[in-house]
Amino acid sequence: MNRKQFIQSLGLFALAGGALSQKSLYKMIDNKNNTSLMPVLFVGHGSPMYAIEENEFVQKWRNLGEELPKPKAIIAVSAHWETRGTQVTAMQNPKTIHDFGGFPQELYAVEYPAPGNPELASEAIKSIRGSQVLADEKWGLDHGTWSVIRRIYPKADIPIIQMSLDYNKSPKEHYELAKELAAFRDKGVMIVGSGNIVHNLRQVAWDRPDDEEYGHDWAIEANDLVKKLILEGNHQALIDYKSLGRAVQLAAPSPDHFLPLLYALALKRNDEEVSFFNDKAVMGSLTMTSVKIG
């Protein structure tokens, strides 16, 4: 379908009173010949408060919305949805999940009413052949997803599906599963991993409340090593991150915040550019370091 045909089709859609189904419209858009390869993001999401606060990290997320091409849909992999087996949200209107406690009421009042995309969820399920993937009708968008994406695309007009982390899978199995999503990048779908390279809440520097941009020595060491391996394209070492020494073990005491990085790296194609943003430590034991591929 060329540009003229596409515009004419949209005109017919309007004259028909919007009678086309979401499935038909999605396929019509998907067949455009001028779809470019979408970038992939791994975003260090940090505190839920960044959903309502203003700081340099939030400003960079906002800048991304202006710099990046607008995707037709987003597949998000968040550190905050772990399940037995892999699941994808398949509802038309995913709820905004406030999966945290002890924060101001203002944060709980935030809603991000982005639509879902059951057709995309079905396509994702069919595309993953190395694992069984189930459709979910109960979850929604947790703060690992909405707190960041609402800053990048505040209009909430981009359909989002979220994919869970199967806590029974090894890092290698997660990496291989992510590879099966690669074709969606050619269809205007952006894939976003959300976690933190360094995330150890037991080691937060509570004794330095006025020095938010502070990192323990081991946190800086781990963050620098992971960045080095990313730039070298040494994904195998990152898959085997538990063998990278004490600093990385402290940085990722549990896999949940590290695994979304592997989902992003698995989608990198040969000769694609990799860049970092929000590359800072906070509160001693977290880093906001984020990765853009493409």
Backbone torsions as a table, in degrees:
resi	resn	phi	psi	omega
1	MET	NA	123.1	178.7
2	ASN	-85.8	176.9	-175.4
3	ARG	-59.7	-43.7	-178.1
4	LYS	-63.0	-44.2	179.9
5	GLN	-63.8	-37.7	-179.1
6	PHE	-64.2	-46.3	179.2
7	ILE	-62.6	-42.3	177.7
8	GLN	-61.3	-39.8	-179.9
9	SER	-64.0	-39.7	177.8
10	LEU	-64.8	-36.0	177.3
11	GLY	-64.1	-41.9	177.2
12	LEU	-63.9	-37.1	178.4
13	PHE	-61.3	-43.6	179.7
14	ALA	-64.9	-43.0	-179.7
15	LEU	-64.5	-28.8	-179.2
16	ALA	-81.3	4.4	178.2
17	GLY	72.9	27.2	178.6
18	GLY	72.4	31.3	-174.0
19	ALA	-75.0	-17.7	178.7
20	LEU	-64.4	142.5	176.5
21	SER	-76.4	163.2	175.8
22	GLN	-57.9	-38.1	-179.4
23	LYS	-60.9	-45.7	-179.0
24	SER	-65.1	-42.8	-179.5
25	LEU	-66.1	-40.8	179.8
26	TYR	-60.9	-42.9	-180.0
27	LYS	-67.7	-36.9	-179.9
28	MET	-63.9	-45.6	178.7
29	ILE	-65.5	-38.5	-176.1
30	ASP	-63.9	-24.7	-177.2
31	ASN	-86.8	0.7	176.5
32	LYS	-61.2	138.6	-176.7
33	ASN	-81.4	-15.7	-172.3
34	ASN	-99.2	20.4	177.8
35	THR	-70.9	125.7	179.1
36	SER	-94.8	161.9	179.3
37	LEU	-66.1	123.8	-178.6
38	MET	-79.2	142.9	174.5
39	PRO	-68.6	166.6	175.8
40	VAL	-118.4	141.6	179.2
41	LEU	-122.4	140.4	158.3
42	PHE	-114.7	122.4	-174.6
43	VAL	-114.6	124.7	169.2
44	GLY	-75.8	111.8	-169.7
45	HIS	-90.8	-22.5	174.6
46	GLY	63.2	-147.5	-174.7
47	SER	-70.4	143.0	172.5
48	PRO	-57.2	-24.2	-178.8
49	MET	-64.6	-19.4	178.5
50	TYR	-66.5	-11.4	176.2
51	ALA	-69.9	-21.6	-178.3
52	ILE	-126.9	-14.2	179.3
53	GLU	-85.1	163.7	173.2
54	GLU	-111.9	126.3	174.7
55	ASN	-157.9	-178.5	-175.7
56	GLU	-66.1	-29.8	179.2
57	PHE	-68.2	-45.3	178.2
58	VAL	-61.8	-41.0	179.6
59	GLN	-62.9	-37.3	177.7
60	LYS	-67.0	-40.1	176.1
61	TRP	-59.8	-42.8	179.2
62	ARG	-62.9	-40.2	178.1
63	ASN	-62.8	-35.8	179.2
64	LEU	-58.9	-37.9	179.2
65	GLY	-61.5	-27.3	178.5
66	GLU	-88.1	-28.4	-175.2
67	GLU	-88.3	-35.8	-173.8
68	LEU	-83.8	152.3	170.8
69	PRO	-65.4	145.9	-179.9
70	LYS	-77.4	120.3	-178.9
71	PRO	-75.7	158.5	174.3
72	LYS	-78.1	-24.7	178.0
73	ALA	-163.5	165.7	179.2
74	ILE	-128.7	135.6	167.6
75	ILE	-107.6	118.3	-176.5
76	ALA	-110.7	138.5	174.5
77	VAL	-120.4	110.3	-173.6
78	SER	-108.0	145.3	175.6
79	ALA	-62.6	-16.3	-169.8
80	HIS	-101.0	15.9	173.7
81	TRP	-132.6	95.2	177.3
82	GLU	-109.2	135.4	-175.3
83	THR	-141.2	166.1	169.6
84	ARG	-86.2	110.2	-171.1
85	GLY	86.4	161.2	-179.6
86	THR	-89.7	136.7	179.3
87	GLN	-132.4	154.2	173.4
88	VAL	-130.4	140.9	178.6
89	THR	-69.1	132.2	-173.8
90	ALA	-127.7	16.6	-179.8
91	MET	-88.3	158.7	-179.8
92	GLN	-72.5	-35.2	-175.9
93	ASN	-131.7	86.1	-179.3
94	PRO	-66.5	139.9	179.5
95	LYS	-78.8	157.4	174.1
96	THR	-87.0	117.1	-176.0
97	ILE	-96.6	126.0	177.3
98	HIS	-99.9	78.2	-171.2
99	ASP	-92.5	63.6	-179.8
100	PHE	-161.7	170.3	-179.8
101	GLY	-141.8	155.5	174.5
102	GLY	82.8	18.1	-179.0
103	PHE	-107.1	167.2	-179.3
104	PRO	-62.8	151.2	-178.9
105	GLN	-58.5	-30.2	179.1
106	GLU	-55.8	-35.8	-178.9
107	LEU	-71.6	-38.0	-179.7
108	TYR	-70.8	-18.4	179.9
109	ALA	-81.7	-11.4	-177.8
110	VAL	-71.8	130.1	173.5
111	GLU	-121.7	142.3	175.3
112	TYR	-126.3	89.9	-170.1
113	PRO	-83.2	43.8	176.4
114	ALA	-64.5	141.3	178.0
115	PRO	-70.8	159.1	169.4
116	GLY	-88.7	-169.9	176.7
117	ASN	-153.0	86.4	-178.7
118	PRO	-57.1	-33.1	180.0
119	GLU	-68.3	-41.6	176.8
120	LEU	-64.9	-40.2	177.1
121	ALA	-58.9	-42.8	178.4
122	SER	-63.1	-41.7	178.2
123	GLU	-63.5	-41.1	179.8
124	ALA	-63.1	-42.9	179.2
125	ILE	-60.7	-43.4	-179.1
126	LYS	-69.9	-29.8	-176.1
127	SER	-75.5	-21.9	-177.9
128	ILE	-93.7	104.7	-174.3
129	ARG	-102.9	-15.0	-178.5
130	GLY	-84.0	-10.3	-179.7
131	SER	-145.1	153.3	171.9
132	GLN	-78.7	132.2	178.6
133	VAL	-125.3	133.0	-176.6
134	LEU	-110.6	148.2	175.7
135	ALA	-80.3	136.4	-180.0
136	ASP	-112.9	137.3	179.5
137	GLU	-117.6	9.1	-172.1
138	LYS	-118.4	-29.0	-170.0
139	TRP	-71.5	-98.6	-176.8
140	GLY	130.2	-143.3	178.4
141	LEU	-116.3	114.0	178.1
142	ASP	-85.2	176.0	-171.0
143	HIS	-68.7	-21.9	174.5
144	GLY	-61.4	-27.1	179.1
145	THR	-95.1	-58.2	-169.3
146	TRP	-73.4	-30.0	-177.1
147	SER	-64.8	-28.8	178.5
148	VAL	-90.1	-49.5	-172.8
149	ILE	-67.1	-29.0	177.8
150	ARG	-66.5	-22.8	176.1
151	ARG	-82.3	-35.1	-179.7
152	ILE	-76.2	-45.6	-179.0
153	TYR	-127.5	79.4	-171.9
154	PRO	-67.4	-16.8	-177.9
155	LYS	-74.8	-11.9	179.7
156	ALA	55.5	38.0	-177.0
157	ASP	-109.9	11.8	178.8
158	ILE	-110.0	123.7	178.9
159	PRO	-60.8	138.7	-179.2
160	ILE	-129.1	133.7	165.1
161	ILE	-118.6	147.4	-179.3
162	GLN	-115.7	138.2	179.5
163	MET	-110.4	135.9	-177.3
164	SER	-84.5	165.8	173.0
165	LEU	-100.6	119.2	177.7
166	ASP	-77.7	112.7	-174.7
167	TYR	-73.2	-3.8	175.3
168	ASN	-92.3	-9.2	-178.9
169	LYS	-86.1	148.3	173.9
170	SER	-79.1	162.2	175.1
171	PRO	-54.2	-38.6	178.3
172	LYS	-62.7	-41.3	179.8
173	GLU	-66.9	-37.1	175.2
174	HIS	-63.0	-44.0	-179.4
175	TYR	-60.4	-44.8	-179.1
176	GLU	-68.3	-37.2	176.9
177	LEU	-62.3	-43.1	-178.8
178	ALA	-60.2	-35.7	-179.9
179	LYS	-58.3	-28.9	-177.8
180	GLU	-74.8	-4.4	176.3
181	LEU	-94.7	-1.5	-170.2
182	ALA	-56.9	-38.2	-175.0
183	ALA	-64.3	-23.1	-179.1
184	PHE	-67.0	-24.9	178.2
185	ARG	-62.5	-30.9	179.2
186	ASP	-78.8	-8.5	-177.1
187	LYS	-106.8	16.9	178.2
188	GLY	82.2	15.9	-179.1
189	VAL	-101.6	126.6	176.0
190	MET	-92.1	135.7	178.1
191	ILE	-109.6	126.8	-173.2
192	VAL	-126.1	121.3	170.4
193	GLY	-96.9	139.1	-177.1
194	SER	-131.0	118.3	179.2
195	GLY	-166.5	-140.0	172.3
196	ASN	-156.8	134.6	177.8
197	ILE	-62.2	-42.9	174.6
198	VAL	-115.1	120.6	-176.9
199	HIS	-151.9	94.1	179.8
200	ASN	-136.5	92.9	-174.0
201	LEU	-69.5	-18.4	178.2
202	ARG	-75.0	-15.8	-176.9
203	GLN	-109.8	17.5	179.4
204	VAL	-59.3	139.0	-176.9
205	ALA	-82.9	71.7	-178.9
206	TRP	-64.6	-19.4	-179.2
207	ASP	-80.0	-2.0	178.9
208	ARG	-128.1	61.6	-174.4
209	PRO	-64.6	-23.3	-178.1
210	ASP	-95.4	3.8	-178.2
211	ASP	-123.4	71.0	-175.1
212	GLU	-64.1	-37.0	-179.1
213	GLU	-89.6	67.8	-179.2
214	TYR	-132.5	140.6	176.4
215	GLY	-130.2	135.0	172.5
216	HIS	-58.5	156.0	-179.1
217	ASP	-56.6	-42.2	-178.2
218	TRP	-68.3	-31.0	178.9
219	ALA	-67.7	-43.2	178.2
220	ILE	-66.0	-41.8	178.9
221	GLU	-60.0	-46.8	-178.8
222	ALA	-65.2	-44.0	-179.3
223	ASN	-61.4	-44.1	179.6
224	ASP	-64.6	-39.9	179.4
225	LEU	-64.9	-44.5	179.5
226	VAL	-62.6	-43.0	177.3
227	LYS	-60.5	-42.9	179.1
228	LYS	-59.3	-45.6	-179.1
229	LEU	-67.5	-35.1	176.6
230	ILE	-63.7	-46.5	-178.9
231	LEU	-66.0	-32.0	177.5
232	GLU	-77.1	-11.7	-176.3
233	GLY	73.1	22.1	-177.5
234	ASN	-88.3	72.7	-177.2
235	HIS	-69.6	-30.5	-178.8
236	GLN	-62.5	-40.5	177.9
237	ALA	-63.5	-36.0	179.4
238	LEU	-73.7	-33.4	173.3
239	ILE	-61.9	-38.6	179.0
240	ASP	-93.2	37.4	-172.0
241	TYR	-58.8	-25.0	-179.9
242	LYS	-67.3	-13.2	179.4
243	SER	-100.9	9.8	-173.9
244	LEU	-89.8	6.2	175.1
245	GLY	107.8	175.6	-171.8
246	ARG	-61.4	-41.7	-176.2
247	ALA	-60.4	-44.2	-179.7
248	VAL	-71.3	-33.7	176.3
249	GLN	-62.9	-38.8	175.9
250	LEU	-70.4	-34.8	-178.3
251	ALA	-68.9	-34.2	-177.4
252	ALA	-130.5	70.2	-179.3
253	PRO	-67.4	-20.9	171.9
254	SER	-132.7	154.7	-171.7
255	PRO	-78.7	-14.5	-166.9
256	ASP	-56.8	-42.9	-177.1
257	HIS	-84.8	-15.8	-179.7
258	PHE	-89.1	-35.8	-175.1
259	LEU	-58.6	-38.1	177.8
260	PRO	-58.3	-26.5	174.7
261	LEU	-63.8	-40.9	179.9
262	LEU	-64.8	-33.9	177.0
263	TYR	-62.5	-41.2	179.2
264	ALA	-68.3	-46.5	-176.5
265	LEU	-64.4	-33.9	-179.5
266	ALA	-62.5	-21.4	-175.8
267	LEU	-94.1	-1.6	179.0
268	LYS	-68.7	134.4	177.4
269	ARG	-101.5	162.4	-178.1
270	ASN	-55.7	135.1	175.1
271	ASP	70.0	8.6	175.3
272	GLU	-74.5	142.3	179.5
273	GLU	-74.7	141.1	175.3
274	VAL	-120.1	132.1	178.2
275	SER	-137.2	159.1	-179.2
276	PHE	-113.7	150.3	173.3
277	PHE	-144.9	164.9	-176.4
278	ASN	50.5	39.6	-171.7
279	ASP	-84.2	74.6	180.0
280	LYS	-143.5	154.6	172.9
281	ALA	-90.9	151.0	175.5
282	VAL	-137.8	144.9	172.7
283	MET	56.4	22.8	174.1
284	GLY	87.7	-48.0	-168.6
285	SER	-124.2	22.6	173.5
286	LEU	-134.2	150.5	170.0
287	THR	-127.1	142.4	179.6
288	MET	-91.6	2.9	-175.7
289	THR	-49.4	126.8	-176.0
290	SER	-126.4	159.1	-173.4
291	VAL	-129.0	134.9	173.0
292	LYS	-117.3	128.6	178.7
293	ILE	-114.8	123.3	-179.7
294	GLY	92.2	NA	NA
